[in-house]
């Protein structure tokens, strides 16, 4: 299956539909969650919205009623799409992202970043298939971050994206070692070549987003927009590895996927920290 075939669209609702939805219901009939950073929330938010920054959402799910319709929003819609994925995976039956975020709520028309989908796998997906997919997506994500280096001039952001390029390369090496472990001894020497050949020609990174489409969108964008998009990618990657770990029957593979998921969470926190600094 092509990498894009592992991702499904995230449910979205236009800002005007959200406005109507809120007017027609009382506050105890729904959850509305602002997944931006505290400094963004303090500058203005939808009345009644609960602030749960994107990086905190997985650990604060117990604060929300999963039986209620749940609307999540951010500034432009990138982070909230990833938040909706987290909620749906956690068992929220009716979770949607507000399309266009606060910009759309305030009547600002803006071209948002490429849409990232929600990963899904069948129960019969083999560990080798998961590793192959992960390798290809890590390769694409690394090429995206590398492509940003020429256009991002802010020193701290440039340094962070350089770190993320190295992290994706490290993840690929980890996946090669894991794939080799799952192979008979006589086949282990060809594992890396096999994974590289699978990723060649693929233009896809986490979320099923085309690398070149994302780079084209990022060209000339303010660093704030790029940091937001980077946060959405890291949440997608976190979600991806959690799901891979849950579906792998191999104990070592489960451990490796969990470790990489935790690393993706740390990347998310670093991106959020830069966003808080107003870059």
Number of C-alpha atoms within 10 A of each C-alpha: 7 9 21 20 12 16 17 14 14 20 17 20 15 15 21 14 12 19 12 10 12 17 10 9 10 9 12 8 12 19 19 25 25 27 25 24 19 13 12 17 19 9 7 9 19 14 8 12 17 16 20 22 21 25 25 13 17 16 9 11 15 9 9 16 14 19 14 16 15 22 23 31 30 28 24 25 26 27 30 30 30 29 32 25 24 22 21 18 15 12 11 20 14 16 27 26 29 29 27 27 25 20 16 18 21 10 11 12 11 11 9 15 21 19 19 25 22 24 25 14 15 8 9 8 12 14 20 17 12 21 21 22 22 25 26 25 27 25 25 25 28 24 20 24 22 19 20 21 17 10 15 20 12 11 8 12 22 19 13 17 23 16 14 18 21 15 18 21 17 14 20 24 14 17 26 21 14 19 21 19 15 16 14 9 9 8 11 15 12 11 19 18 10 12 20 16 13 14 20 11 9 17 21 25 28 31 29 25 23 20 24 16 14 20 20 13 15 21 14 11 12 11 20 17 18 23 21 22 24 22 26 27 24 26 26 27 28 25 24 22 23 18 20 26 24 13 19 20 12 11 9 14 24 19 13 17 26 19 15 22 24 15 17 24 19 15 24 23 17 17 23 20 14 16 22 15 9 10 14
